[in-house]
Amino acid sequence: MDSLGIDIAKRTFDVALLRGSKLRHKQFPNNPDGFKLLDSWLKKLGVDRVHACLESTGTYGEALALHLHKSGHIVSILNPARIKAFAQTELQRNKTDRVDATLLARFCQMYNPSPWTPPPGEIRELQALVRHLDSLIETRTQLMNRLNTTQVESVVLSLQTLVEAVETEIQQTQTKIRDHINNHPDLKECRELLTSIPGIGAQTAAKLLAEIEHLREYKHARQAVAYAGLSPRHNESGTSVHSRTRLSKIGNARVRTALYMPAVTALRYNPIIRDLAARLAARGKCKMVIIGAAMRKLLHLAYGVLKTGKPFDENHSLSA
């Protein structure tokens, strides 16, 4: 199958079509009209089906990936760190949109990465709402910081008005998230299972459902941990290099952010995680290592309750 590397930008996307050893390049606008132009271009070249590869770059590539999937093409969405490492093995010296698209096409041809399946519509809507809420909260923080450092009365009044407006939007978005989950029985059931875990509240449950909608489809909890970038990263070599173990952070940063404060809370109120923290502290582990372990354990517990369909029970040893 022909490989199509796609380098996504906000307004445009560059493609590199690799057919055997022959390459063709083209740039299109990143909008529905551009998607139709891509379809026409492929049809003109006699291409019926491609394996398209693009990096996971926020929301810029989601619409195109969905369009290609609906059009019958195979789509793979790749971790940018994986492509960066591939570029290093290729000794790539230049970095342009055209070069990056070519690199993605070659990676796609060589490694045949796993196909991407778009999440259901209700998950995509939940994800959009949750990310919008995060953006609103970030905006409120920025406005409050400016408000606390501004002395000019007219500016203060303007900032106060903006803060009130953002607060209203935050409350309305929180209500929309709650209502959206309540209107979908499967999401509602998953939220109830997740919130049965001490440390995970409704807001964290919504984020987990939005960002790892396929959590219970993993064969092992370790896969979910790797997806979130919570796997330990060891750095040892011989007898001279023995660095402190850190989180790999090669994965979904939104999941890590969502689990940080719940992990801190769980260290006090979740008996399983409290016992884990005590064991690690007795071994001399520092605070951040313990919090990282608590985040991993929370994700293991979340995987366990969703996989089994049973609420959290501290007396039950979860296989996850």
Buried (B, 14 or more C-beta within 10 A) or exposed (E): BBBBBBBBEEEBBBBBBBBEEEBBBBBBEBBEEBBEBBBEBBEEEEBEEBBBBBBBBEEBBBBBBBBBBEBEBBBBBBBEBBBEEBBEEEEBEEEEBBBBBBBBBBBBBEEBBEEBEBBEEBBBBBBEBBBBBBEBEEBBEEBEEBBEEEEEEEEEEBBEEBBEEBEEBBEEBBEBBBEBBEEBEEBBEBBBBBBBBBBBBBBBBBBBBBBBBEBBEBEEBBBBBBBBBBBEEEEEEEEEEEEEEEBBEBBBEBBBEBBBBBBBBBBEEBEBBBEBBEEBEEEEBEEEBBBBBBBBBBBBBBBBBBBBEEEBEEEEEBEB
